[in-house]
Amino acid sequence: MRHPQMFLSRVFSKENAAANPQCKIDVVTTNYAKDPATVDVKFKDGKEVHIDGGELHGDDIIAQVEKYSKKLSQQEDLKSQ
């Protein structure tokens, strides 16, 4: 479960909290070591992304989340023009 923990440590950093104060983070943990390590992200447009944290490194998880975040940001920028 190390990789999702690395992802969460970066998400919970002071810099990220200051950059995105409206970001809401809910962490659900389990007491069972055999449960899969997953990261579920729900974006403000309603899209949900399920990431298998056991297969990816922390940086890979961040890259997947940032990829959709940037796409969403570009769509918002186009709407505001």
C-alpha positions, -999 to +999 in steps of 0.1 A: +000+000+000+030+023-002+022+039-035-013+053-025+003+065+007+029+084-013+001+099-034-018+110-003+013+125+013+017+148-017-020+156-019-020+166+018+010+188+015+007+225+026+016+237-009-012+217-025-037+228+001-028+264-005-030+260-043-064+243-042-083+253-011-116+239-024-102+204-028-121+179-006-102+147+003-119+117+020-096+088+030-110+054+037-086+028+051-090-009+058-076-031+085-070-060+060-036-062+045-049-083+016-074-057+004-063-040-029-046-006-026-068+017-047-073+054-052-107+067-063-109+102-075-141+121-081-137+154-100-160+184-097-176+176-131-188+143-116-163+120-134-149+093-113-115+076-118-105+043-102-068+038-100-051+005-090-025+017-065-008-017-062+002-016-099+014+020-101+040+041-083+031+073-065+043+095-094+022+075-118-009+079-097-003+117-096+002+118-134-031+101-140-050+125-117-032+155-132-039+144-167-077+147-162-073+178-140-055+196-168-082+185-193-109+197-170-091+230-165-087+236-202-124+229-207-133+255-180-109+280-196-126+276-230-160+281-215-150+313-198-136+329-230 
